[in-house]
Amino acid sequence: MITYVKFFFWAITNQRDFFRLPPLKKSHILYKHKLYKQAGLLYYSIGEYELALTSFYNANSYKNIFLTYNQLGQVSDALEIAEKYGFYREGAQLCMEHSNYVKAAYFYSYVNPLKAAQLYKKTHKIYEAGLCYLKAEDYSKAYICFVSCVNHLHKKQGLLYLEEIAIVLYYQKRYQQAYKIFVELKYFESALLCAYALNHDILIDETTHLITTQFSSDAILLVQPSLEQYDGECVVTAI
């Protein structure tokens, strides 16, 4: 504010025709009087991007630095500024303009995780897509992504994240959401706890049936028949 006042009195005293001067000369004068952002904007408006960049750096005007790098075609520098100073939406849009969908997804993950998930899926980054669905609280789609991971470590880690979220949701008394995750993970006993917490008779019956079915399936797996030849006879034994 003090800088503005000083410049105003200087202009009245020494440079009354300031506003009639050519833009470039006005920019130089503004810069000389440390009105760096105003000088930068004026430089930018007349296409003097290098001078604008210097001015904006002196003014710590990082949004304008991002825009100026973009005008200069220095995309990597613009994206570095976007990432460092949190211009995520602008960074994502710039990446989209250059068809860099993976980097665009990274930026969108901060401001629009569903959009980020779609872009990650488009580029076959399934695990990253799942993480974005988690962030957006779309747990069903996150589950689908994680079980689709070719990398077994990613699959295991993603499902572990889902389990942890389900537990947190349960203790937050968000039983309906926790129930859905537990069922998808086939943790039916935990799902039954949610059903009881909801006092939902239908869910209790359905989950009890799932537990019974799971128990029966596990029992069958434990008694898989193996064949042994003994004295010319085929003997069935349990493993």
Phi and psi in degrees as a GROMACS rama.xvg file:
@    title "Ramachandran Plot"
@    xaxis  label "Phi"
@    yaxis  label "Psi"
@TYPE xy
-62.6253  -38.2193  ILE-2
-62.0969  -41.3416  THR-3
-61.0051  -46.2188  TYR-4
-62.2895  -45.3082  VAL-5
-59.8228  -43.4367  LYS-6
-65.7197  -39.7123  PHE-7
-59.1215  -47.3623  PHE-8
-68.431  -35.1579  PHE-9
-62.619  -43.8663  TRP-10
-63.9145  -41.1829  ALA-11
-63.7488  -39.825  ILE-12
-80.2189  -41.518  THR-13
-115.815  -22.2899  ASN-14
-142.475  64.6394  GLN-15
-65.6492  -22.842  ARG-16
-92.4012  19.3514  ASP-17
-51.254  -46.6567  PHE-18
-72.1424  -10.8241  PHE-19
-96.5573  -2.36745  ARG-20
-73.1452  156.419  LEU-21
-59.5856  148.032  PRO-22
-54.6297  -40.8507  PRO-23
-62.2996  -43.1588  LEU-24
-67.2572  -39.9408  LYS-25
-60.1282  -40.802  LYS-26
-60.599  -44.685  SER-27
-60.0213  -43.0365  HIS-28
-64.6241  -44.4155  ILE-29
-60.3409  -42.1624  LEU-30
-63.6561  -43.4834  TYR-31
-59.5733  -33.3118  LYS-32
-93.4175  17.3692  HIS-33
64.7711  21.7988  LYS-34
-90.8662  70.0535  LEU-35
-66.5697  -42.6273  TYR-36
-64.469  -44.4357  LYS-37
-64.2341  -39.9237  GLN-38
-62.5214  -43.3391  ALA-39
-62.0677  -42.9429  GLY-40
-62.6127  -38.4414  LEU-41
-71.4944  -42.4365  LEU-42
-58.1246  -44.2485  TYR-43
-60.8822  -42.2139  TYR-44
-65.2905  -24.3744  SER-45
-106.019  12.7487  ILE-46
80.8422  12.4834  GLY-47
-89.6703  71.9369  GLU-48
-70.6882  -35.0841  TYR-49
-64.7567  -43.3428  GLU-50
-66.9869  -37.1577  LEU-51
-62.0101  -42.2526  ALA-52
-61.2965  -45.341  LEU-53
-59.7506  -42.7696  THR-54
-63.6617  -45.4126  SER-55
-65.5938  -35.8291  PHE-56
-64.3984  -40.7755  TYR-57
-65.0865  -29.1064  ASN-58
-90.4195  -3.24573  ALA-59
55.3352  36.752  ASN-60
-96.3028  82.7123  SER-61
-73.6778  -30.3475  TYR-62
-63.2894  -41.754  LYS-63
-70.8506  -30.5891  ASN-64
-63.2081  -43.9741  ILE-65
-57.7455  -47.9979  PHE-66
-63.9652  -37.62  LEU-67
-70.8229  -42.1127  THR-68
-57.9891  -39.7977  TYR-69
-62.5577  -42.9891  ASN-70
-64.207  -32.6612  GLN-71
-79.3594  -5.91309  LEU-72
79.0103  12.8384  GLY-73
-93.5009  72.747  GLN-74
-63.7394  -42.7464  VAL-75
-62.5726  -37.9681  SER-76
-67.6549  -39.0805  ASP-77
-62.6743  -42.4269  ALA-78
-69.161  -33.371  LEU-79
-62.7878  -42.7712  GLU-80
-65.4377  -42.6152  ILE-81
-59.7767  -42.3546  ALA-82
-70.8252  -42.3086  GLU-83
-67.9778  -35.2331  LYS-84
-111.493  11.7094  TYR-85
77.4701  28.078  GLY-86
-89.9506  65.3784  PHE-87
-69.6631  -43.0304  TYR-88
-65.643  -42.9786  ARG-89
-65.4345  -40.11  GLU-90
-63.3689  -40.9803  GLY-91
-63.195  -44.3038  ALA-92
-63.5332  -38.863  GLN-93
-65.2026  -41.2522  LEU-94
-62.3686  -40.917  CYS-95
-62.1453  -38.2597  MET-96
-61.4054  -28.4269  GLU-97
-105.632  14.8129  HIS-98
57.691  28.2495  SER-99
-94.3034  81.1242  ASN-100
-72.9128  -31.5265  TYR-101
-66.4498  -46.2149  VAL-102
-67.5561  -36.5853  LYS-103
-61.6206  -41.6028  ALA-104
-61.6971  -39.3045  ALA-105
-59.2247  -48.2006  TYR-106
-66.2072  -42.5012  PHE-107
-64.4612  -25.5215  TYR-108
-60.5732  -20.8105  SER-109
-85.2853  -26.7672  TYR-110
-123.217  -21.2459  VAL-111
-152.072  76.6366  ASN-112
-61.5895  -29.0154  PRO-113
-66.8084  -41.645  LEU-114
-63.1238  -41.2832  LYS-115
-61.2608  -43.034  ALA-116
-60.881  -42.5966  ALA-117
-61.5462  -41.2372  GLN-118
-69.7417  -39.584  LEU-119
-63.0367  -40.147  TYR-120
-64.5704  -38.7427  LYS-121
-61.5028  -31.5708  LYS-122
-101.463  14.7076  THR-123
64.7212  28.6231  HIS-124
-98.3736  75.8142  LYS-125
-69.7463  -41.5393  ILE-126
-61.3582  -45.8469  TYR-127
-63.065  -36.6228  GLU-128
-62.0777  -42.2909  ALA-129
-60.7532  -41.2705  GLY-130
-62.3845  -38.0738  LEU-131
-68.3729  -38.0056  CYS-132
-63.8771  -36.5974  TYR-133
-59.5404  -45.1685  LEU-134
-62.119  -34.9177  LYS-135
-84.8183  0.970506  ALA-136
61.9542  30.3486  GLU-137
-100.484  80.576  ASP-138
-72.1208  -30.2984  TYR-139
-64.5486  -45.3474  SER-140
-68.5411  -34.0045  LYS-141
-61.9903  -43.6794  ALA-142
-60.5334  -44.8143  TYR-143
-60.097  -41.8461  ILE-144
-63.2855  -46.9489  CYS-145
-66.1107  -40.8449  PHE-146
-72.5235  -14.4719  VAL-147
-90.2867  -5.40807  SER-148
-65.3375  131.128  CYS-149
-73.8762  -37.1024  VAL-150
-73.0532  115.918  ASN-151
-66.2234  -31.5949  HIS-152
-66.7792  -40.6341  LEU-153
-63.1583  -43.189  HIS-154
-60.7333  -47.3031  LYS-155
-63.5656  -44.2653  LYS-156
-65.6833  -42.3586  GLN-157
-62.3791  -43.4159  GLY-158
-68.0157  -32.0123  LEU-159
-66.0213  -40.8006  LEU-160
-58.0732  -44.3896  TYR-161
-61.8413  -42.674  LEU-162
-61.0914  -44.1623  GLU-163
-63.1974  -40.2696  GLU-164
-65.0115  -41.4545  ILE-165
-60.9007  -40.4414  ALA-166
-64.6788  -43.8303  ILE-167
-62.0096  -43.6315  VAL-168
-61.1527  -38.59  LEU-169
-61.6057  -47.1402  TYR-170
-72.7298  -17.1725  TYR-171
-86.3134  2.46298  GLN-172
64.9099  27.2286  LYS-173
-96.659  66.8856  ARG-174
-66.4753  -35.3452  TYR-175
-62.2898  -46.269  GLN-176
-67.0122  -42.0638  GLN-177
-62.3318  -40.4945  ALA-178
-57.9472  -47.4508  TYR-179
-60.9805  -40.7403  LYS-180
-67.584  -45.1938  ILE-181
-60.5853  -39.0263  PHE-182
-64.9626  -44.5059  VAL-183
-62.7642  -35.7705  GLU-184
-79.0343  -5.78435  LEU-185
65.0941  30.0672  LYS-186
-95.0311  74.9116  TYR-187
-70.8691  -30.8769  PHE-188
-63.8809  -41.9241  GLU-189
-66.5711  -38.75  SER-190
-61.99  -36.537  ALA-191
-65.0854  -37.2056  LEU-192
-59.9067  -40.7722  LEU-193
-65.296  -41.2458  CYS-194
-62.3392  -41.15  ALA-195
-66.7831  -38.9561  TYR-196
-63.5464  -33.521  ALA-197
-79.0213  -13.5829  LEU-198
55.6496  44.2775  ASN-199
-108.626  102.136  HIS-200
-60.1963  -41.0691  ASP-201
-64.1386  -45.5747  ILE-202
-64.5702  -36.8529  LEU-203
-61.5647  -45.8371  ILE-204
-64.7873  -45.3257  ASP-205
-63.6703  -41.1058  GLU-206
-71.5283  -38.52  THR-207
-59.7994  -41.0237  THR-208
-63.7699  -41.2135  HIS-209
-61.8983  -41.1725  LEU-210
-64.1219  -43.7958  ILE-211
-62.0786  -44.2809  THR-212
-63.6238  -42.1882  THR-213
-63.8474  -41.8382  GLN-214
-62.7844  -40.7057  PHE-215
-65.0836  -42.1015  SER-216
-64.0216  -42.0869  SER-217
-64.0324  -37.7743  ASP-218
-64.6846  -40.8128  ALA-219
-63.4966  -41.3732  ILE-220
-64.177  -33.7422  LEU-221
-73.9946  -17.9358  LEU-222
-118.335  44.4132  VAL-223
-67.1104  132.371  GLN-224
-74.6558  139.204  PRO-225
-123.737  145.672  SER-226
-102.947  131.628  LEU-227
-126.74  137.061  GLU-228
-87.7771  122.645  GLN-229
-139.218  116.225  TYR-230
51.3386  38.0287  ASP-231
80.9466  2.74633  GLY-232
-113.224  152.535  GLU-233
-96.182  115.17  CYS-234
-109.51  131.138  VAL-235
-92.7899  124.074  VAL-236
-126.782  158.672  THR-237
-91.0182  144.312  ALA-238
